[in-house]
Amino acid sequence: MKRRSTTKSRSPFLKRVSLREDIAGDETGFPLSVPFVRRRTLDIAFDKRVTIIVGENGTGKSTLLEAIASLAGFNLAGGSADNRFATDQTAPLASLLRAAWLPNVSRGFFMRAESFFNFANYIDQIAREGMPSQAYAAYGGESLHVKSHGEAFLALFENRFGADSLYILDEPEAALSPSRQLVFLSVLKELEAKNCQVIMATHSPLLMAYPGADILKLDEAGGIGRSGFRDTSHYLLMREFMKDPEGFVAGILRD
């Protein structure tokens, strides 16, 4: 059985992220073209241990997570502050942000589904250059490449993630089946009990239903606001689908 942290602190490490006041430049170029930057609406107070960011493609979810990961000192290709494999990944938005921490924590992990393959390669390289048992100890005892994509994700979540840390997760459901997403909800509960802060972007209604999470909705016009789970477009769309799946799909195809 995993031991829970005995620390008494239960407030988030990252307290607030907002835009600097001196932003200037071409608003047709990135990152000033991101909706919440163009409209100067980004000012987020993190009040919960688990924050879930939702929104359609192009609203800036991944860009925001990447910038926060940069401010925390994490490898932008994925990993922790100690994972320094070569990457040309940059986070231009980070220079436009102000962040308030208490305390400023560098323990944790930035997980991005799109570059997970490269991260797994990096762990294999460490194993080849040293002691495999040590290299793989935090990932279930073996290479992430010998597992299915979903199993590798869970091996990372269940073995690598420790206490008193910040976890920034960009679409962790990408390789997880619905049943494995339910397992991941248990991982979130463990992390919250271990005094961790989780900031996560997702399109999964299952993950959005995590009890007590703060849901932040980004929209195409640059608006940012809190939302109830049942008010998200993801839940509403899935609810309509589940009422009559065949009829729902047939109607979409007719349109």
Steps between C-alpha positions, in 0.01 A plus 500: 500500500632844410574728791339840505693815567477625857547863400230735624501740206203461272510821299624508139865582433421713196261770621442717197596545136430826319619700202764766538373855456770608253410263215538652156558376147334353194177335610489288186813317606540229763456516799319836487249339264385254770143606586551568872819696428342706222212595730723531811265278701747259659497537879451166672498442875564136588279419796481120482752218504366379164428745218355377172526721192247438224419657166493439128812453290680829445395668825852483643481217755827332402673835452406600853615171654827519311563851632425393859736203459770739379450724804535191722826407329377173348626357172264631234512176305366326809652400829628662817764763571758218501408362157727690263481314172548707187197691381429800282172560684444857618225676694470857364197569719704453819676835455161673495383355832527581868475212746448501876627197695485402866733323514673496162522127428721336240400142586257343260451411137372644173320228307411571138349216299642617168865461607470201733678274249810721514491497880489119499802499267684723746438258790628213283814701422565555872456125556753418228754743643467386862308252710168398341347405836552854627391668176175302485425496874267799477313359199392155615836324464522477121516705183190700423533378142423137592155606615202613299459875474229502766690266733808722469294804598367322809848373590616861501204621706505218755877470552670828413263744667592572864391730783520877548534571129347687210365296209411666170316257274406571138225261387599203719202308363651487149607134526259384770188294441189605696572235766861617531379857535309383806826358636659838437231664714631289788850628423370857528350420839834358618686809379258733675545301822878529460486881504549537126361761265370383161430733209354304212355565155258238374217429255377203706165538681606212726801693628305826523269327748777471762334606828590844630713601203504860386396506132624794294345549158689675220302613197587601144432868573757507780263469791608309811259400773412232749248239399303218653568157352142469371529838327797404284436446130676162532246372751202647315609347171560160657164515678321556170695220338417252776126569472493355147848415363387372160255785446750759618770383257250465216386857559857629495571321172181634342604853587 
